[in-house]
Amino acid sequence: MGRAASKIRPAPVSVITFGSFARGDSDIDSDIDVIIVRPPSIDADDDRWTRTVERWRTIVSRVAGNTVEILDVGANAVAAKLSGGTQLWRDIHRDGQVVFGERLEALADRVDA
C-alpha cells in the first residue's frame, strides 16, 4: 500500500488507514478506509492528482480484495480536523496507521499556510 502510494503524483503528504483495517479487526467484506493528505498547493480536482489517486485505489483494491474508500484532505486542513473533536477524526487520531509519508503527530502540528 505504501509502496504504491509513492507513485501518486504529486506525492501525498501522508496516506493513513483507519477503521477496521487499521485496528486489525477487518474481514473479507470490510472496506479499507484511507485518508490521503494532499500537498497544500494541490486542489482536490487537480486532474493529475485525481488520476493517480484513482490508479492507486484500483491497485490496492485489486491486491487486497477489498474496496478502498478514500477521504481526500488538504494538508492545511488536517490539524484543525484532528483537533476539531468529531467522532471520525477522534477515531483517526486513535486508530490511524500511516502507510506513507508524515506521521499523524507531524500533521497535527501543521499550521495553515
N, C-alpha and C positions, 0 to 999 in steps of 0.2 A: 504494500500500500504506500509506504513512504518512498520507496524507490520510484514507483510510478508517478508519485506527486512531484518528483524532481523534474519531470518532463512538462509540467504545466507551465505555460508562458503567458505573461511573465511569472516568475516563480512566486508562489504564495508565501506570505509571511509565516503562516502556520497552517497545518492540517491536523484537526483534533477529532478523534472519535468520542462519542458519548452514548449514553443509553445502555441497553443490554449488552451490546458488543463490547463496550469499554469496561463494563462491570464483570464480564465473563459469564453472564447467565443467558446468553442468546441461544436460540435454537435454529433449526433449519428454516423456519418461517419468519425469523426476525429480520427487520431491516437493519442496515448498517447506517447509523446516524453520524453525520460528519459535518463539522464546521470547517469551511475553507476561508481563511482570512486573506482578503485581497490587499495588495500593496496600496498605500494611500493615494497614489497617482492614477490608479486604475478604476474606472467606473464599472458598475455591475453589468452593464450592457456592452462592454468592450468586446468586439467580435472575436479577436484572437483569444482573449481570456475565456469567453463562454465556450468556444470551440474546444480548447484544450482541457477545460474542466469537464466538459461532457465526454471527451475521449477518455479522461481519467476515470470517470464514473463507469463507463462501459467496461473498461479493463478490470477494475476492481470487482464489479458485479459479476463479470464472467468468471474470474478466478475464484471468488468467494462463494458464488452460487446464491448470493442474497442480493436483494435490491439495495441500492445505495441512495439514501436521502441526504441532500446537501443543503446546508444553511450557509449562504454566501454573505459574508460580513466584511465591511471595510475595516482596515486596521485602526483607523481613528475612532471607530465606534466601540471597539471591544472593551476597553477599560470601563466605560460608562455602563455597558451591558453587564459586565461581570460584577460591578458594584451596585447595580440597579435593584437587585432583590427579587426579580421574577423567579418563579419556580424553575423554569427552563435553565436560566443562567446559574442559579444555585446548584442545580444538578450537574451542569457542565463544569463548574468550578470544583465540585466534589469528586466527580467521576471521570472527567475528561482525560483522555490519554493522547498526548501529542505523538503523531506518527511522522511528522515532518516539520521542520522549522522551529520557531520560537516556543519556549515553554509558556504555560499559562501565566506564571508569575511575571514573566517579562511582558506579556501582553497586558496584564493588569496594571503594570507600571507605566504604560504608554500614555503620553499626554497628547491631546488633539493638536495637530499641526496647523 
